[in-house]
Amino acid sequence: MRTPPGANRVIGAALLATFALAVPTASAQISFEQAAVDLASPDAKVRLRAVQLLKGAAYPEAALPLARLLTDPQDDVQLEAIAAELNIFLTEPIVPRKRVALVVEVRNAVQAEPAFSAGPGAVGSRPVPVEVLTGLRTAARDENSRVAVEALYAFGTLAIQPGGDARRALLRAAGPDIAAFIGSSDPAMRYAAVRVLGRVFARRAQDEPIDSTIGDAVITALNDNDRAVKVAAMLALGAMRYERGVQALTDLFSYYGKGELAEASLYALAQIAHTTSAPLFIAQMSSKTTSLRGIAIEGLARVGDRANLAAIQTVIDKESEQSVVLAGAFALVLLGNGTTDQVADSLGRPRMREQARRYLIEIAPGRTGAFAHQLLDSDPQIRIDTIDALGLAGDPSAIAVLEPLTKDVDPQVGRAAERAVARLGQPAPRQ
């Protein structure tokens, strides 16, 4: 642990003079400048109060001063600092305390695991300082397991944002740190580590090959005694598209045959989509299990061999389960240059929405113009889902069609467009 932080630097004097934070339990106010000074107080209670106020404000200028408190000697200060950093960068910051009708006080927790589980869309367009990410990784080594797990999930939530050289530097620095947690005696920490590796190292077009020591550490987690860790390891290998995991995943699928573990191993293989898995996918297209049929079609689509298109078409022509039909539509786009409308239109069907979102992210690169209809849809949620997919797809050519949507009449659509443009490498104008 480090000693309490030293004196804070002045952060925009003119800004500090005008910015104030309301004290939740009193009518008095404290300036941002005073809160920043209080972060360096030797009194833990004063530091805690300052962090709590800054957490509620979710003010971007607080990110760097708060980073020093991520390794505070007091666990409660650390936990509040982690929550404060997270709240600053969420798409929709959480108001920790508010009064309803001046009588009932509603308390809303800012927690890292729910934010992580919400997916990449939970994070807004503000750049996360490297000091914050470094501080969270350091806090993940804390002897208090609650602090450690919370810090690790917060890191996994925020570390998806950098791109280009910044992302490559982050992956090189963070990989060994996180992979080491797979050896933890705490199953919650092992579970978090595998999930975070799968999220942060999820394969992007410009990524360097994953270091084998990191990928192999995830492979070892396939043997974990905790079922949740085992499943998370399968999904992480798939997200990372780590080809060295193909044989182990194939063996696990053969061993289990059916059930959650079989589906997770086949799903991972379908994401990696190594050519040697094609015979397995072809065989599973005739499975009696609906989910396995859909996963097998996905896998064949990603393998990219157009010779399998006829077999896929034969299966979906006889298929009644809509999730499998949607997988077939995804395959037709990748293999047969089919229309994207059948995939994109499924956004409007609640049961199919998440599956359609996943597919859109994959088919969007090079096909931005095919989503004009969805970007103009009267349903704001469909516009948001399409924008998010384009932002996550990593194709900078989408910026031209997304920028006008930053001024959409629906403010949530506008924020989604800002977030997507920022992810694609160019800041969007704010109104």
VOMAR-737383 format. One record per residue (C-alpha): residue number from 1; residue in one letter; chain; x, y, z. Coordinates in nm, 3 decimals, padded with zeros to 5 digits. Example, Ala and Ser with C-alpha at 12.3 -4.5 7.8 and 13.67 -1.06 7.14 Angstrom:
- 1  A  A  01.230  -00.450  00.780
- 2  S  A  01.367  -00.106  00.714
! end
This chain:
- 1  M  A  00.000  00.000  00.000
- 2  R  A  00.115  00.355  -00.059
- 3  T  A  00.105  00.638  00.188
- 4  P  A  -00.177  00.895  00.167
- 5  P  A  -00.143  01.111  -00.144
- 6  G  A  00.044  01.438  -00.134
- 7  A  A  -00.072  01.781  -00.228
- 8  N  A  -00.287  01.804  -00.541
- 9  R  A  -00.199  02.028  -00.831
- 10  V  A  -00.426  02.316  -00.922
- 11  I  A  -00.676  02.195  -01.181
- 12  G  A  -00.806  02.478  -01.391
- 13  A  A  -00.837  02.763  -01.141
- 14  A  A  -01.120  02.938  -01.321
- 15  L  A  -01.312  02.612  -01.346
- 16  L  A  -01.253  02.520  -00.983
- 17  A  A  -01.382  02.855  -00.865
- 18  T  A  -01.718  02.802  -01.027
- 19  F  A  -01.772  02.431  -00.967
- 20  A  A  -01.934  02.321  -00.639
- 21  L  A  -02.057  01.993  -00.496
- 22  A  A  -02.367  01.970  -00.282
- 23  V  A  -02.317  01.792  00.052
- 24  P  A  -02.586  01.517  00.064
- 25  T  A  -02.677  01.566  00.430
- 26  A  A  -02.664  01.941  00.459
- 27  S  A  -02.740  02.257  00.272
- 28  A  A  -02.376  02.368  00.282
- 29  Q  A  -02.157  02.334  -00.025
- 30  I  A  -01.795  02.244  -00.081
- 31  S  A  -01.597  02.363  -00.383
- 32  F  A  -01.425  02.125  -00.618
- 33  E  A  -01.099  02.289  -00.516
- 34  Q  A  -01.162  02.208  -00.150
- 35  A  A  -01.263  01.850  -00.234
- 36  A  A  -00.938  01.806  -00.428
- 37  V  A  -00.739  01.938  -00.132
- 38  D  A  -00.927  01.706  00.104
- 39  L  A  -00.820  01.405  -00.099
- 40  A  A  -00.470  01.460  00.045
- 41  S  A  -00.588  01.493  00.406
- 42  P  A  -00.417  01.272  00.667
- 43  D  A  -00.765  01.214  00.812
- 44  A  A  -00.923  00.911  00.642
- 45  K  A  -01.274  01.041  00.717
- 46  V  A  -01.200  01.365  00.534
- 47  R  A  -01.059  01.176  00.235
- 48  L  A  -01.360  00.945  00.230
- 49  R  A  -01.606  01.235  00.235
- 50  A  A  -01.422  01.409  -00.048
- 51  V  A  -01.420  01.093  -00.262
- 52  Q  A  -01.790  01.039  -00.202
- 53  L  A  -01.870  01.392  -00.312
- 54  L  A  -01.660  01.358  -00.625
- 55  K  A  -01.820  01.023  -00.700
- 56  G  A  -02.161  01.183  -00.701
- 57  A  A  -02.046  01.467  -00.923
- 58  A  A  -01.884  01.233  -01.180
- 59  Y  A  -01.677  01.529  -01.296
- 60  P  A  -01.405  01.449  -01.555
- 61  E  A  -01.143  01.677  -01.395
- 62  A  A  -01.158  01.461  -01.081
- 63  A  A  -01.020  01.151  -01.254
- 64  L  A  -00.649  01.223  -01.203
- 65  P  A  -00.670  01.343  -00.840
- 66  L  A  -00.887  01.041  -00.755
- 67  A  A  -00.640  00.797  -00.914
- 68  R  A  -00.407  00.846  -00.618
- 69  L  A  -00.675  00.719  -00.382
- 70  L  A  -00.708  00.388  -00.564
- 71  T  A  -00.423  00.261  -00.347
- 72  D  A  -00.525  00.441  -00.029
- 73  P  A  -00.437  00.261  00.299
- 74  Q  A  -00.807  00.256  00.394
- 75  D  A  -01.025  -00.004  00.218
- 76  D  A  -01.341  00.204  00.231
- 77  V  A  -01.159  00.497  00.068
- 78  Q  A  -01.026  00.266  -00.202
- 79  L  A  -01.370  00.125  -00.276
- 80  E  A  -01.521  00.470  -00.304
- 81  A  A  -01.233  00.585  -00.528
- 82  I  A  -01.288  00.287  -00.758
- 83  A  A  -01.660  00.367  -00.776
- 84  A  A  -01.586  00.735  -00.838
- 85  E  A  -01.349  00.663  -01.126
- 86  L  A  -01.600  00.425  -01.278
- 87  N  A  -01.885  00.673  -01.249
- 88  I  A  -01.689  00.945  -01.427
- 89  F  A  -01.660  00.737  -01.744
- 90  L  A  -01.998  00.562  -01.757
- 91  T  A  -02.229  00.649  -02.043
- 92  E  A  -02.495  00.731  -01.787
- 93  P  A  -02.334  00.830  -01.455
- 94  I  A  -02.517  00.709  -01.146
- 95  V  A  -02.647  00.954  -00.888
- 96  P  A  -02.551  00.780  -00.561
- 97  R  A  -02.806  00.966  -00.350
- 98  K  A  -03.114  01.162  -00.441
- 99  R  A  -03.433  01.263  -00.270
- 100  V  A  -03.778  01.181  -00.402
- 101  A  A  -04.051  01.429  -00.308
- 102  L  A  -03.810  01.569  -00.046
- 103  V  A  -03.886  01.273  00.177
- 104  V  A  -03.743  00.942  00.056
- 105  E  A  -03.372  00.916  -00.010
- 106  V  A  -03.283  00.673  -00.288
- 107  R  A  -02.936  00.519  -00.274
- 108  N  A  -02.786  00.383  -00.595
- 109  A  A  -02.464  00.186  -00.573
- 110  V  A  -02.187  00.235  -00.828
- 111  Q  A  -02.051  -00.118  -00.868
- 112  A  A  -01.794  -00.247  -01.113
- 113  E  A  -01.919  -00.597  -01.193
- 114  P  A  -02.267  -00.485  -01.312
- 115  A  A  -02.102  -00.215  -01.524
- 116  F  A  -01.864  -00.474  -01.669
- 117  S  A  -02.150  -00.716  -01.740
- 118  A  A  -02.342  -00.439  -01.919
- 119  G  A  -02.082  -00.458  -02.197
- 120  P  A  -01.879  -00.197  -02.387
- 121  G  A  -02.182  00.029  -02.426
- 122  A  A  -02.165  00.111  -02.055
- 123  V  A  -01.858  00.332  -02.113
- 124  G  A  -01.892  00.677  -02.264
- 125  S  A  -01.666  00.865  -02.505
- 126  R  A  -01.431  01.035  -02.256
- 127  P  A  -01.071  00.911  -02.278
- 128  V  A  -00.958  00.725  -01.966
- 129  P  A  -00.619  00.849  -01.840
- 130  V  A  -00.349  00.584  -01.823
- 131  E  A  -00.293  00.678  -01.458
- 132  V  A  -00.645  00.559  -01.378
- 133  L  A  -00.597  00.227  -01.555
- 134  T  A  -00.259  00.175  -01.388
- 135  G  A  -00.404  00.258  -01.049
- 136  L  A  -00.686  00.009  -01.095
- 137  R  A  -00.442  -00.268  -01.193
- 138  T  A  -00.235  -00.190  -00.884
- 139  A  A  -00.545  -00.194  -00.663
- 140  A  A  -00.635  -00.534  -00.805
- 141  R  A  -00.336  -00.671  -00.611
- 142  D  A  -00.482  -00.549  -00.282
- 143  E  A  -00.490  -00.798  00.006
- 144  N  A  -00.859  -00.718  00.060
- 145  S  A  -01.039  -00.948  -00.184
- 146  R  A  -01.337  -00.716  -00.219
- 147  V  A  -01.115  -00.424  -00.317
- 148  A  A  -00.912  -00.645  -00.552
- 149  V  A  -01.211  -00.788  -00.738
- 150  E  A  -01.385  -00.450  -00.762
- 151  A  A  -01.069  -00.287  -00.901
- 152  L  A  -01.020  -00.565  -01.156
- 153  Y  A  -01.374  -00.539  -01.289
- 154  A  A  -01.342  -00.160  -01.303
- 155  F  A  -01.022  -00.199  -01.504
- 156  G  A  -01.195  -00.444  -01.740
- 157  T  A  -01.481  -00.200  -01.786
- 158  L  A  -01.264  00.101  -01.866
- 159  A  A  -00.969  -00.062  -02.045
- 160  I  A  -01.165  -00.134  -02.363
- 161  Q  A  -01.154  00.230  -02.463
- 162  P  A  -00.800  00.295  -02.592
- 163  G  A  -00.725  00.213  -02.955
- 164  G  A  -00.418  00.210  -03.181
- 165  D  A  -00.077  00.246  -03.020
- 166  A  A  -00.233  00.322  -02.679
- 167  R  A  -00.421  -00.008  -02.688
- 168  R  A  -00.112  -00.205  -02.789
- 169  A  A  00.087  -00.050  -02.504
- 170  L  A  -00.193  -00.122  -02.259
- 171  L  A  -00.220  -00.487  -02.362
- 172  R  A  00.153  -00.540  -02.332
- 173  A  A  00.158  -00.386  -01.984
- 174  A  A  -00.164  -00.533  -01.847
- 175  G  A  -00.158  -00.886  -01.984
- 176  P  A  00.094  -01.041  -01.745
- 177  D  A  -00.063  -00.865  -01.445
- 178  I  A  -00.412  -00.997  -01.512
- 179  A  A  -00.303  -01.343  -01.623
- 180  A  A  -00.125  -01.387  -01.288
- 181  F  A  -00.461  -01.361  -01.109
- 182  I  A  -00.570  -01.686  -01.273
- 183  G  A  -00.352  -01.856  -01.013
- 184  S  A  -00.535  -01.693  -00.723
- 185  S  A  -00.675  -01.913  -00.445
- 186  D  A  -00.995  -01.703  -00.455
- 187  P  A  -01.239  -01.837  -00.718
- 188  A  A  -01.404  -01.495  -00.746
- 189  M  A  -01.069  -01.346  -00.842
- 190  R  A  -00.995  -01.623  -01.091
- 191  Y  A  -01.340  -01.576  -01.246
- 192  A  A  -01.292  -01.200  -01.271
- 193  A  A  -00.944  -01.237  -01.420
- 194  V  A  -01.058  -01.472  -01.696
- 195  R  A  -01.359  -01.254  -01.780
- 196  V  A  -01.149  -00.938  -01.791
- 197  L  A  -00.887  -01.100  -02.014
- 198  G  A  -01.164  -01.208  -02.250
- 199  R  A  -01.306  -00.856  -02.264
- 200  V  A  -00.986  -00.653  -02.283
- 201  F  A  -00.805  -00.893  -02.519
- 202  A  A  -01.109  -00.955  -02.741
- 203  R  A  -00.957  -00.968  -03.087
- 204  R  A  -00.951  -00.649  -03.294
- 205  A  A  -00.829  -00.617  -03.650
- 206  Q  A  -00.512  -00.422  -03.568
- 207  D  A  -00.411  -00.617  -03.257
- 208  E  A  -00.074  -00.786  -03.227
- 209  P  A  -00.078  -01.165  -03.173
- 210  I  A  -00.163  -01.250  -02.813
- 211  D  A  00.140  -01.346  -02.609
- 212  S  A  00.133  -01.721  -02.555
- 213  T  A  00.195  -01.685  -02.182
- 214  I  A  -00.133  -01.494  -02.153
- 215  G  A  -00.337  -01.718  -02.382
- 216  D  A  -00.194  -02.033  -02.226
- 217  A  A  -00.284  -01.905  -01.880
- 218  V  A  -00.647  -01.895  -01.992
- 219  I  A  -00.614  -02.249  -02.128
- 220  T  A  -00.505  -02.367  -01.782
- 221  A  A  -00.829  -02.222  -01.643
- 222  L  A  -01.020  -02.479  -01.853
- 223  N  A  -00.920  -02.727  -01.582
- 224  D  A  -01.045  -02.512  -01.296
- 225  N  A  -01.261  -02.691  -01.039
- 226  D  A  -01.505  -02.400  -01.038
- 227  R  A  -01.760  -02.448  -01.319
- 228  A  A  -01.810  -02.073  -01.368
- 229  V  A  -01.436  -02.018  -01.413
- 230  K  A  -01.421  -02.304  -01.664
- 231  V  A  -01.704  -02.159  -01.874
- 232  A  A  -01.554  -01.809  -01.855
- 233  A  A  -01.221  -01.947  -01.977
- 234  M  A  -01.390  -02.106  -02.277
- 235  L  A  -01.564  -01.781  -02.368
- 236  A  A  -01.243  -01.583  -02.318
- 237  L  A  -01.047  -01.806  -02.555
- 238  G  A  -01.319  -01.755  -02.813
- 239  A  A  -01.323  -01.377  -02.771
- 240  M  A  -00.943  -01.368  -02.796
- 241  R  A  -00.958  -01.604  -03.095
- 242  Y  A  -00.663  -01.787  -02.948
- 243  E  A  -00.584  -02.068  -03.188
- 244  R  A  -00.364  -02.258  -02.943
- 245  G  A  -00.682  -02.329  -02.749
- 246  V  A  -00.856  -02.512  -03.035
- 247  Q  A  -00.747  -02.864  -02.942
- 248  A  A  -00.836  -02.827  -02.574
- 249  L  A  -01.176  -02.682  -02.660
- 250  T  A  -01.242  -02.959  -02.913
- 251  D  A  -01.154  -03.223  -02.656
- 252  L  A  -01.387  -03.062  -02.402
- 253  F  A  -01.674  -03.054  -02.649
- 254  S  A  -01.622  -03.422  -02.729
- 255  Y  A  -01.615  -03.502  -02.356
- 256  Y  A  -01.930  -03.313  -02.258
- 257  G  A  -02.134  -03.358  -02.575
- 258  K  A  -02.430  -03.159  -02.448
- 259  G  A  -02.523  -02.904  -02.186
- 260  E  A  -02.375  -02.568  -02.087
- 261  L  A  -02.011  -02.672  -02.104
- 262  A  A  -02.052  -02.831  -02.446
- 263  E  A  -02.227  -02.521  -02.579
- 264  A  A  -01.960  -02.290  -02.433
- 265  S  A  -01.674  -02.491  -02.585
- 266  L  A  -01.842  -02.505  -02.927
- 267  Y  A  -01.922  -02.134  -02.909
- 268  A  A  -01.555  -02.059  -02.841
- 269  L  A  -01.452  -02.276  -03.135
- 270  A  A  -01.703  -02.095  -03.355
- 271  Q  A  -01.545  -01.761  -03.264
- 272  I  A  -01.191  -01.882  -03.327
- 273  A  A  -01.316  -02.043  -03.650
- 274  H  A  -01.004  -02.243  -03.731
- 275  T  A  -01.032  -02.441  -04.053
- 276  T  A  -00.974  -02.768  -03.865
- 277  S  A  -01.304  -02.713  -03.681
- 278  A  A  -01.513  -02.709  -04.000
- 279  P  A  -01.597  -03.085  -03.991
- 280  L  A  -01.721  -03.047  -03.633
- 281  F  A  -01.941  -02.753  -03.730
- 282  I  A  -02.084  -02.942  -04.028
- 283  A  A  -02.169  -03.238  -03.804
- 284  Q  A  -02.337  -03.016  -03.542
- 285  M  A  -02.564  -02.846  -03.796
- 286  S  A  -02.781  -03.158  -03.769
- 287  S  A  -02.776  -03.159  -03.386
- 288  K  A  -03.106  -03.203  -03.202
- 289  T  A  -03.004  -02.911  -02.981
- 290  T  A  -03.115  -02.578  -03.124
- 291  S  A  -02.829  -02.376  -02.975
- 292  L  A  -02.565  -02.611  -03.114
- 293  R  A  -02.712  -02.585  -03.464
- 294  G  A  -02.696  -02.206  -03.451
- 295  I  A  -02.342  -02.201  -03.313
- 296  A  A  -02.226  -02.446  -03.581
- 297  I  A  -02.362  -02.222  -03.856
- 298  E  A  -02.186  -01.921  -03.702
- 299  G  A  -01.860  -02.115  -03.698
- 300  L  A  -01.884  -02.219  -04.061
- 301  A  A  -01.964  -01.861  -04.158
- 302  R  A  -01.648  -01.737  -03.990
- 303  V  A  -01.430  -02.014  -04.136
- 304  G  A  -01.507  -01.840  -04.463
- 305  D  A  -01.525  -02.134  -04.704
- 306  R  A  -01.802  -02.059  -04.955
- 307  A  A  -01.821  -02.428  -05.037
- 308  N  A  -02.020  -02.471  -04.714
- 309  L  A  -02.286  -02.223  -04.820
- 310  A  A  -02.509  -02.481  -04.987
- 311  A  A  -02.510  -02.701  -04.676
- 312  I  A  -02.600  -02.403  -04.458
- 313  Q  A  -02.880  -02.303  -04.695
- 314  T  A  -03.022  -02.656  -04.683
- 315  V  A  -03.034  -02.644  -04.302
- 316  I  A  -03.200  -02.305  -04.272
- 317  D  A  -03.456  -02.385  -04.543
- 318  K  A  -03.594  -02.652  -04.307
- 319  E  A  -03.539  -02.459  -03.984
- 320  S  A  -03.824  -02.324  -03.771
- 321  E  A  -03.625  -02.187  -03.477
- 322  Q  A  -03.569  -01.816  -03.539
- 323  S  A  -03.231  -01.797  -03.365
- 324  V  A  -03.094  -02.057  -03.608
- 325  V  A  -03.254  -01.877  -03.903
- 326  L  A  -03.084  -01.558  -03.788
- 327  A  A  -02.751  -01.741  -03.770
- 328  G  A  -02.815  -01.850  -04.128
- 329  A  A  -02.878  -01.490  -04.233
- 330  F  A  -02.546  -01.395  -04.073
- 331  A  A  -02.374  -01.674  -04.269
- 332  L  A  -02.533  -01.562  -04.596
- 333  V  A  -02.389  -01.214  -04.545
- 334  L  A  -02.037  -01.341  -04.475
- 335  L  A  -02.028  -01.618  -04.732
- 336  G  A  -02.278  -01.521  -04.997
- 337  N  A  -02.270  -01.143  -04.987
- 338  G  A  -02.635  -01.154  -04.882
- 339  T  A  -02.837  -00.856  -04.764
- 340  T  A  -02.780  -00.727  -04.413
- 341  D  A  -03.146  -00.636  -04.363
- 342  Q  A  -03.256  -00.970  -04.219
- 343  V  A  -02.989  -00.942  -03.950
- 344  A  A  -03.040  -00.572  -03.879
- 345  D  A  -03.420  -00.594  -03.873
- 346  S  A  -03.397  -00.849  -03.592
- 347  L  A  -03.295  -00.565  -03.361
- 348  G  A  -03.664  -00.488  -03.330
- 349  R  A  -03.743  -00.834  -03.191
- 350  P  A  -03.661  -00.846  -02.818
- 351  R  A  -03.571  -01.216  -02.810
- 352  M  A  -03.332  -01.178  -03.104
- 353  R  A  -03.184  -00.837  -03.023
- 354  E  A  -02.860  -00.939  -02.852
- 355  Q  A  -02.783  -01.205  -03.111
- 356  A  A  -02.845  -00.954  -03.390
- 357  R  A  -02.621  -00.696  -03.220
- 358  R  A  -02.334  -00.946  -03.205
- 359  Y  A  -02.370  -01.026  -03.573
- 360  L  A  -02.392  -00.662  -03.680
- 361  I  A  -02.057  -00.583  -03.518
- 362  E  A  -01.897  -00.853  -03.732
- 363  I  A  -02.066  -00.775  -04.062
- 364  A  A  -02.045  -00.396  -04.037
- 365  P  A  -01.684  -00.338  -04.155
- 366  G  A  -01.697  -00.233  -04.519
- 367  R  A  -02.078  -00.239  -04.519
- 368  T  A  -02.162  00.090  -04.344
- 369  G  A  -02.386  00.202  -04.628
- 370  A  A  -02.607  -00.104  -04.585
- 371  F  A  -02.743  00.026  -04.254
- 372  A  A  -02.893  00.354  -04.375
- 373  H  A  -03.244  00.223  -04.311
- 374  Q  A  -03.172  00.130  -03.948
- 375  L  A  -02.989  00.458  -03.879
- 376  L  A  -03.305  00.644  -03.982
- 377  D  A  -03.549  00.412  -03.806
- 378  S  A  -03.827  00.581  -03.608
- 379  D  A  -03.739  00.366  -03.306
- 380  P  A  -03.453  00.538  -03.116
- 381  Q  A  -03.338  00.206  -02.969
- 382  I  A  -03.281  00.058  -03.314
- 383  R  A  -03.082  00.367  -03.411
- 384  I  A  -02.875  00.331  -03.091
- 385  D  A  -02.812  -00.040  -03.143
- 386  T  A  -02.701  00.018  -03.501
- 387  I  A  -02.476  00.308  -03.399
- 388  D  A  -02.318  00.100  -03.122
- 389  A  A  -02.253  -00.185  -03.364
- 390  L  A  -02.083  00.048  -03.611
- 391  G  A  -01.875  00.200  -03.332
- 392  L  A  -01.759  -00.138  -03.209
- 393  A  A  -01.693  -00.274  -03.558
- 394  G  A  -01.374  -00.068  -03.589
- 395  D  A  -01.425  00.065  -03.941
- 396  P  A  -01.331  00.438  -03.948
- 397  S  A  -01.531  00.489  -04.268
- 398  A  A  -01.844  00.480  -04.050
- 399  I  A  -01.751  00.818  -03.898
- 400  A  A  -01.897  01.005  -04.196
- 401  V  A  -02.245  00.860  -04.140
- 402  L  A  -02.228  00.871  -03.760
- 403  E  A  -02.126  01.233  -03.712
- 404  P  A  -02.462  01.379  -03.826
- 405  L  A  -02.632  01.157  -03.569
- 406  T  A  -02.448  01.331  -03.285
- 407  K  A  -02.716  01.599  -03.332
- 408  D  A  -03.008  01.354  -03.335
- 409  V  A  -03.332  01.482  -03.184
- 410  D  A  -03.311  01.202  -02.927
- 411  P  A  -03.031  01.287  -02.679
- 412  Q  A  -02.953  00.919  -02.612
- 413  V  A  -02.902  00.861  -02.983
- 414  G  A  -02.674  01.165  -02.994
- 415  R  A  -02.465  01.035  -02.706
- 416  A  A  -02.442  00.692  -02.868
- 417  A  A  -02.313  00.856  -03.186
- 418  E  A  -02.056  01.060  -02.990
- 419  R  A  -01.939  00.742  -02.820
- 420  A  A  -01.913  00.554  -03.149
- 421  V  A  -01.721  00.832  -03.325
- 422  A  A  -01.479  00.855  -03.031
- 423  R  A  -01.418  00.480  -03.048
- 424  L  A  -01.345  00.505  -03.417
- 425  G  A  -01.069  00.756  -03.350
- 426  Q  A  -01.210  01.103  -03.394
- 427  P  A  -01.381  01.321  -03.131
- 428  A  A  -01.738  01.416  -03.212
- 429  P  A  -01.855  01.773  -03.164
- 430  R  A  -02.067  01.842  -02.857
- 431  Q  A  -02.371  02.067  -02.864
! end
